[in-house]
Amino acid sequence: MKSRVPRLAPRKRGTLVAALPLRPGQDLVLDLAGMEFCDSSGITALIAARNHAHAAGADIALAAVPAHTLRVLRMVGLDQIFPILPHSPAADGP
């Protein structure tokens, strides 16, 4: 599934992701290339997205994670629970 989550406050973004209709075995890839800042509300939104995907039996990964965001993910151990892709599959085309 390729969906673009617009730039919103993390709380609203988490609500949008939770509303995505996911099916078992589906892959949800969150492209974080445009993420300029990640604080606790961003971390909370990522965890909510992971919980939503797993509840639906889907997989989730993060793509194109900026270095500053990757440092935050490593500090809180989320690099151990999220697969991290070097670039977005959307960049590969349809």
N, C-alpha and C positions, 0 to 999 in steps of 0.2 A: 504494500500500500504506500503510495506516495502522496503525502499531504504536507502542506506548508502551514505551520503554525505561525501566525503573524506575531510581530513584536508587540508583546503585551506585558503587563505586570505579571510576575511569576504566578501569583495566585490565580489570575484569569487564565494564564497559559495552562496551569495544572487542571483547571476546570475543563478547558477545551480538550486536552489529551484524554481526560477521564470520560469524555463524551464520545470518543472515537469508537466505532463499532469494530471490535476485534474478534477474530475467529481462532479456534485452536490451530496451532501450527503456523500462524501468520507471523511475519516479522515486522516489528515496529522499529524504525530507525529514526532517531532524533538527531537531526543535523544541527550541530551547535556552532557552526562556523561563524555566525554573526553574533555570538554571545560576547558581550563586552564586559560583563560583570556577573559574578555569581556569589551570592551571599546565602544565608541560611534559608531564605524563602525559595531561592533557586534550587537548593539541595532538596528541600521539602517537595517541590514540584517534580523533580526527577524521581524521587522515591515513590511519590504517588503514581507517576506514570508507570514505573516498574511494577508496583502492586496491581495496577489496573491490567497491565499486559499479562501478568502471571495469573491473575484471577480468571482471565479469559482463555488461558492455555496458550497464549501467544508468547513470542520471544521479543526481547527489546535489546537494542544496542545504541551506543552513542557514536556519532560520526563527526569527523572534522573538528575535534575538540581543541579550542585554542590553548596554547601553553599555559596561560594564567589560570584558565579554568581547570586544566588537567592537574595543576598543582593543588588546587582546592580539593578536587576529587581524591587525589592521593592522600592529602592530609586527613580526610575523614574516612578513608578506606573504601570509597565507592568505586575506585578503579578495580577492586577485587570482585565486585558484584555486577558490574556492567561490562559487557564486551565493548571494547573501544576500537572503532574502525578508523583508519588513517584519513579517509575521505568519504563523502556521501555517495551512496550508490546512485543517487539522482544525477551526480556529475558524469556517470557512465552513460547516461541517456536512457530512453524508454526501454 
